[in-house]
Amino acid sequence: MWLVGRELHRIIDLHADIPADIVKRRAIGEHQVLERYHLHKLRQGFVAALIVPIWVESPYKPAAALKRGLQIADSLLEDLEESHSFRLVKTHNELLDAEAEGKIGLILGAEGGEFIEDDLGLLRTFYRLGLRCFGLVWNERNLIADGVDHTDDDRGLTEFGSQVIEELDRLRIILDLAHTTPKSFWDAVEVSKRPLIVSHTLTCKYLASNIKDTFHRTRPDDQLKAVASSGGIVGIYEVNMTGPSDIAKVPNLETYCDHIEYAVKVAGPEHVGLGPDFYDYFIEDLHSRPPYSFALVKGLENHSKLGAVAAELSRRGLSNEEIRMITRENFVRVFKDIVG
């Protein structure tokens, strides 16, 4: 818990790609990846729980997406079996129990629905494995909706995508609209009957006029307000990326908190969270993606620095109650409302 004045703040991270690290390391024979590589940083950053998504790498899509999704889920669950400090969380009570036990709660998510193919039965199967948050897309187009790579030829939500959202609502799985194109976003808003989240995004406040609203996962004000109106949460993420054109990026902790402050202004403190999307543990892979280059965010390089966000927000005048909402309470409320 992060101490601000006399207040203690536990933090819930709405998006952490830790399963991608686990499956890679376990494939070469390593064990206890959570304990050996992530526990110390998470403890230093006062992290109480995280949404950890299944993200299927592009070379596996679409033909091998199901197999790869199962491999990633298996690697995570196997690593959890070897851990004494983490717990898979599937209900609100289990989230609170994990905190009471001093364990870090992991909520299984999805970043792109390719691994359910065109079959709602597979969605139900992953639910039985513990899936409680479902992001429709990554950057690509799939059978459900369009990711941001298709902003220029945006077809929106498919008929199957509407069925997926209806089943998510029935199963009480959180719908995550990160990475969606504008039409996919608004189509999903029309179909879903529960609070929505965008687990990791930036606001559009600092974008140049020639950059699309959704470029590299940024959200305009009307989308922030729509998430708030649903009762949901917008998670602010960080990326320090340069490329061939102007890109919305976060060079340092101060800029990250600028985006949080702006989201609070537009959506209200009850509808903002933290989804930093740390990439310190796979930055070497990012370096192989020309023409883009990546650097760590100064002052917010990894999970161990996450508590500094609370201190910076306090320095800017946010109240302890507002900081508690942003760092933990907003997500706990939504998790209880949807998952139960």
FENGIDA-V256177 format. One record per residue. N is the residue number from 0. RES is the residue in one small letter. SS is DSSP state (h for helix, s for strand, l for the rest). OMEGA is omega in whole degrees, 0 to 359 (999 if undefined). D_FIRST is the distance of its C-alpha to the first C-alpha in Angstrom with 1 decimal. Layout:
BEGIN
N | RES | SS | OMEGA | D_FIRST
N | RES | SS | OMEGA | D_FIRST
END
This chain:
BEGIN
0 | m | l | 185 | 0.0
1 | w | s | 182 | 3.8
2 | l | s | 173 | 6.4
3 | v | s | 189 | 9.6
4 | g | l | 176 | 12.3
5 | r | l | 184 | 11.4
6 | e | s | 178 | 8.9
7 | l | s | 184 | 5.2
8 | h | s | 168 | 4.7
9 | r | l | 187 | 4.4
10 | i | s | 172 | 7.3
11 | i | s | 181 | 10.7
12 | d | s | 185 | 13.3
13 | l | l | 180 | 16.8
14 | h | l | 178 | 18.8
15 | a | l | 184 | 18.6
16 | d | l | 182 | 22.0
17 | i | h | 177 | 21.0
18 | p | h | 178 | 23.9
19 | a | h | 177 | 26.3
20 | d | h | 182 | 25.1
21 | i | h | 184 | 25.4
22 | v | h | 179 | 28.9
23 | k | h | 183 | 30.1
24 | r | h | 180 | 29.1
25 | r | h | 179 | 30.2
26 | a | h | 178 | 33.5
27 | i | l | 171 | 34.3
28 | g | l | 179 | 33.5
29 | e | l | 179 | 29.9
30 | h | l | 179 | 27.7
31 | q | l | 182 | 24.1
32 | v | h | 178 | 23.1
33 | l | h | 183 | 19.5
34 | e | h | 189 | 19.0
35 | r | h | 189 | 21.0
36 | y | h | 189 | 20.2
37 | h | h | 187 | 16.8
38 | l | h | 186 | 14.5
39 | h | h | 181 | 13.9
40 | k | h | 179 | 13.1
41 | l | h | 177 | 10.8
42 | r | h | 179 | 8.7
43 | q | h | 181 | 9.1
44 | g | l | 176 | 8.1
45 | f | l | 181 | 4.7
46 | v | s | 180 | 7.5
47 | a | s | 182 | 8.0
48 | a | s | 180 | 11.7
49 | l | s | 164 | 14.5
50 | i | s | 183 | 18.0
51 | v | s | 189 | 20.2
52 | p | s | 164 | 23.8
53 | i | s | 176 | 27.1
54 | w | l | 181 | 28.8
55 | v | l | 182 | 32.4
56 | e | l | 186 | 33.8
57 | s | h | 181 | 36.8
58 | p | h | 180 | 39.5
59 | y | h | 185 | 38.8
60 | k | l | 356 | 39.5
61 | p | l | 195 | 41.3
62 | a | l | 185 | 43.3
63 | a | l | 185 | 40.7
64 | a | h | 180 | 37.6
65 | l | h | 180 | 37.6
66 | k | h | 181 | 38.0
67 | r | h | 177 | 35.3
68 | g | h | 177 | 32.9
69 | l | h | 178 | 33.6
70 | q | h | 181 | 33.2
71 | i | h | 178 | 29.7
72 | a | h | 180 | 28.6
73 | d | h | 180 | 30.3
74 | s | h | 178 | 28.6
75 | l | h | 183 | 25.1
76 | l | h | 176 | 26.0
77 | e | h | 180 | 27.7
78 | d | h | 177 | 24.8
79 | l | h | 178 | 22.6
80 | e | h | 181 | 25.3
81 | e | l | 186 | 24.8
82 | s | l | 174 | 21.0
83 | h | l | 189 | 19.3
84 | s | l | 183 | 15.7
85 | f | s | 179 | 16.2
86 | r | s | 173 | 17.9
87 | l | s | 185 | 20.0
88 | v | l | 181 | 19.2
89 | k | l | 179 | 22.3
90 | t | l | 177 | 21.6
91 | h | h | 179 | 19.2
92 | n | h | 178 | 19.4
93 | e | h | 176 | 18.7
94 | l | h | 179 | 15.5
95 | l | h | 179 | 14.4
96 | d | h | 179 | 16.0
97 | a | h | 178 | 14.2
98 | e | h | 181 | 10.8
99 | a | h | 179 | 12.7
100 | e | l | 183 | 14.1
101 | g | l | 179 | 11.1
102 | k | l | 177 | 12.6
103 | i | s | 182 | 11.9
104 | g | s | 175 | 14.2
105 | l | s | 180 | 17.0
106 | i | s | 184 | 19.2
107 | l | s | 180 | 22.6
108 | g | s | 175 | 24.0
109 | a | s | 173 | 27.1
110 | e | s | 186 | 27.8
111 | g | l | 187 | 31.5
112 | g | l | 182 | 33.6
113 | e | h | 187 | 36.4
114 | f | h | 172 | 35.7
115 | i | h | 179 | 36.8
116 | e | l | 179 | 40.1
117 | d | l | 193 | 42.1
118 | d | l | 177 | 41.3
119 | l | h | 176 | 39.2
120 | g | h | 176 | 39.6
121 | l | h | 174 | 37.5
122 | l | h | 179 | 34.7
123 | r | h | 178 | 34.9
124 | t | h | 178 | 34.9
125 | f | h | 173 | 31.7
126 | y | h | 180 | 30.2
127 | r | h | 175 | 31.3
128 | l | h | 178 | 29.4
129 | g | l | 182 | 26.2
130 | l | s | 181 | 26.4
131 | r | s | 176 | 24.6
132 | c | s | 188 | 24.4
133 | f | s | 173 | 27.6
134 | g | s | 187 | 28.2
135 | l | l | 189 | 32.0
136 | v | l | 160 | 32.6
137 | w | l | 183 | 31.7
138 | n | l | 189 | 34.0
139 | e | l | 170 | 37.1
140 | r | s | 174 | 39.4
141 | n | l | 184 | 39.4
142 | l | l | 184 | 41.1
143 | i | l | 187 | 38.5
144 | a | l | 180 | 38.1
145 | d | s | 171 | 38.1
146 | g | s | 191 | 35.4
147 | v | h | 174 | 35.3
148 | d | h | 184 | 38.0
149 | h | h | 178 | 40.4
150 | t | h | 182 | 39.8
151 | d | h | 178 | 43.5
152 | d | h | 191 | 44.9
153 | d | l | 180 | 42.4
154 | r | l | 178 | 43.8
155 | g | l | 181 | 40.7
156 | l | l | 176 | 39.8
157 | t | l | 175 | 42.5
158 | e | h | 176 | 44.0
159 | f | h | 177 | 42.1
160 | g | h | 176 | 38.9
161 | s | h | 178 | 39.6
162 | q | h | 178 | 40.1
163 | v | h | 181 | 36.8
164 | i | h | 177 | 34.9
165 | e | h | 178 | 36.8
166 | e | h | 174 | 35.9
167 | l | h | 178 | 32.2
168 | d | h | 181 | 32.4
169 | r | h | 181 | 34.3
170 | l | h | 183 | 32.0
171 | r | l | 173 | 28.9
172 | i | l | 180 | 27.5
173 | i | s | 176 | 25.5
174 | l | s | 181 | 27.8
175 | d | s | 183 | 26.3
176 | l | l | 173 | 28.7
177 | a | l | 176 | 27.3
178 | h | l | 183 | 30.3
179 | t | s | 170 | 32.9
180 | t | l | 180 | 35.9
181 | p | h | 182 | 36.7
182 | k | h | 177 | 39.2
183 | s | h | 179 | 37.1
184 | f | h | 186 | 34.2
185 | w | h | 174 | 36.6
186 | d | h | 180 | 38.4
187 | a | h | 177 | 35.2
188 | v | h | 181 | 34.3
189 | e | h | 186 | 37.8
190 | v | h | 187 | 37.5
191 | s | l | 179 | 34.0
192 | k | l | 183 | 33.7
193 | r | l | 176 | 29.9
194 | p | l | 182 | 26.9
195 | l | s | 168 | 26.6
196 | i | s | 162 | 23.9
197 | v | s | 195 | 24.4
198 | s | s | 182 | 21.5
199 | h | s | 182 | 22.0
200 | t | s | 170 | 24.4
201 | l | s | 172 | 25.1
202 | t | s | 181 | 26.9
203 | c | l | 188 | 30.6
204 | k | l | 189 | 30.4
205 | y | l | 183 | 31.1
206 | l | l | 171 | 33.6
207 | a | l | 187 | 37.1
208 | s | l | 183 | 39.8
209 | n | l | 182 | 41.1
210 | i | l | 179 | 37.9
211 | k | l | 181 | 37.6
212 | d | l | 184 | 34.9
213 | t | l | 184 | 33.5
214 | f | l | 182 | 34.0
215 | h | l | 170 | 31.2
216 | r | l | 171 | 29.1
217 | t | s | 185 | 29.2
218 | r | s | 176 | 29.7
219 | p | l | 186 | 32.0
220 | d | h | 184 | 31.3
221 | d | h | 176 | 33.3
222 | q | h | 175 | 31.2
223 | l | h | 181 | 28.0
224 | k | h | 179 | 29.7
225 | a | h | 177 | 31.0
226 | v | h | 178 | 27.6
227 | a | h | 181 | 26.4
228 | s | h | 178 | 29.7
229 | s | h | 185 | 29.0
230 | g | l | 187 | 25.8
231 | g | l | 187 | 23.8
232 | i | s | 169 | 21.3
233 | v | s | 178 | 21.9
234 | g | s | 182 | 19.4
235 | i | s | 182 | 19.8
236 | y | l | 182 | 20.4
237 | e | l | 172 | 21.4
238 | v | l | 178 | 24.6
239 | n | s | 189 | 26.6
240 | m | s | 174 | 30.0
241 | t | s | 182 | 33.5
242 | g | l | 186 | 36.8
243 | p | l | 179 | 40.3
244 | s | l | 177 | 39.4
245 | d | l | 184 | 36.8
246 | i | l | 174 | 33.5
247 | a | l | 183 | 30.4
248 | k | l | 183 | 27.9
249 | v | l | 182 | 24.7
250 | p | l | 186 | 25.5
251 | n | s | 180 | 22.4
252 | l | h | 183 | 19.0
253 | e | h | 178 | 21.0
254 | t | h | 176 | 23.1
255 | y | h | 181 | 20.3
256 | c | h | 172 | 19.0
257 | d | h | 180 | 22.7
258 | h | h | 176 | 22.8
259 | i | h | 180 | 19.8
260 | e | h | 181 | 21.5
261 | y | h | 177 | 24.7
262 | a | h | 177 | 23.5
263 | v | h | 180 | 22.1
264 | k | h | 185 | 25.5
265 | v | h | 188 | 27.4
266 | a | h | 184 | 25.5
267 | g | l | 183 | 23.4
268 | p | h | 180 | 19.7
269 | e | h | 189 | 19.9
270 | h | h | 180 | 21.0
271 | v | s | 178 | 18.9
272 | g | s | 181 | 16.1
273 | l | s | 175 | 15.0
274 | g | l | 195 | 17.4
275 | p | l | 178 | 17.6
276 | d | l | 180 | 20.0
277 | f | l | 181 | 19.3
278 | y | l | 180 | 22.6
279 | d | h | 184 | 22.1
280 | y | h | 171 | 23.1
281 | f | h | 181 | 26.4
282 | i | h | 177 | 27.3
283 | e | h | 177 | 30.5
284 | d | h | 180 | 31.6
285 | l | h | 180 | 31.1
286 | h | l | 181 | 33.3
287 | s | l | 182 | 36.1
288 | r | l | 177 | 36.2
289 | p | l | 8 | 38.7
290 | p | l | 181 | 39.4
291 | y | l | 175 | 35.6
292 | s | s | 186 | 33.5
293 | f | s | 171 | 29.7
294 | a | s | 177 | 27.5
295 | l | l | 181 | 23.8
296 | v | l | 184 | 22.1
297 | k | s | 181 | 21.9
298 | g | l | 180 | 18.4
299 | l | l | 188 | 17.0
300 | e | l | 183 | 18.8
301 | n | l | 184 | 16.5
302 | h | h | 182 | 13.1
303 | s | h | 182 | 12.0
304 | k | h | 190 | 12.5
305 | l | l | 178 | 10.8
306 | g | h | 179 | 8.1
307 | a | h | 178 | 11.4
308 | v | h | 179 | 12.4
309 | a | h | 180 | 10.3
310 | a | h | 180 | 11.9
311 | e | h | 178 | 15.2
312 | l | h | 176 | 15.3
313 | s | h | 179 | 14.8
314 | r | h | 181 | 17.5
315 | r | l | 175 | 19.7
316 | g | l | 175 | 19.6
317 | l | l | 181 | 17.6
318 | s | l | 177 | 16.4
319 | n | h | 178 | 13.0
320 | e | h | 179 | 14.5
321 | e | h | 180 | 15.5
322 | i | h | 176 | 12.3
323 | r | h | 177 | 10.7
324 | m | h | 186 | 13.9
325 | i | h | 186 | 13.8
326 | t | h | 185 | 10.4
327 | r | h | 196 | 10.6
328 | e | h | 180 | 13.2
329 | n | h | 180 | 16.3
330 | f | h | 179 | 16.1
331 | v | h | 179 | 15.6
332 | r | h | 182 | 18.6
333 | v | h | 179 | 20.7
334 | f | h | 178 | 20.0
335 | k | h | 181 | 21.1
336 | d | h | 186 | 24.0
337 | i | h | 188 | 25.3
338 | v | l | 180 | 24.5
339 | g | l | 999 | 24.4
END
